[in-house]
Amino acid sequence: MLPPTILPSGVTYQDLRPGTGELTIQEGMRVNVQWSLKRSNGYFVDSSSNNDGIPFIFTVGDKSSDGAIPGLDEGIRGARVGSIRRIVMPPDLAYV
């Protein structure tokens, strides 16, 4: 496992399992994300598995209400299809 990458915005990401797909996620791509939301202290908040396994589907870079929160939108870029990525974001780029 590679060490975490820290972006200028304060978003940190780490690939827990690198994807095997040839594509990497870029702006304009429509992605399907299975997710788990935890606080920084590890407290479990919610996940797609608690919502009948329904993924979050959005277009990377979409700033409308259909898009993702800024920290997720930034942290998902560059991931390979099929990867498991941990994304940690500062509160101003997340839901508070």
Sequence and secondary structure as in RCSB ss.txt:
>XXXX:A:sequence
MLPPTILPSGVTYQDLRPGTGELTIQEGMRVNVQWSLKRSNGYFVDSSSNNDGIPFIFTVGDKSSDGAIPGLDEG
IRGARVGSIRRIVMPPDLAYV
>XXXX:A:secstr
    EE TTS EEEEEE    S B  TT EEEE  EEE TT  EEEEGGGGTT  EEEETT  STTS  HHHHHH
HTT BTT EEEEE  GGGS  
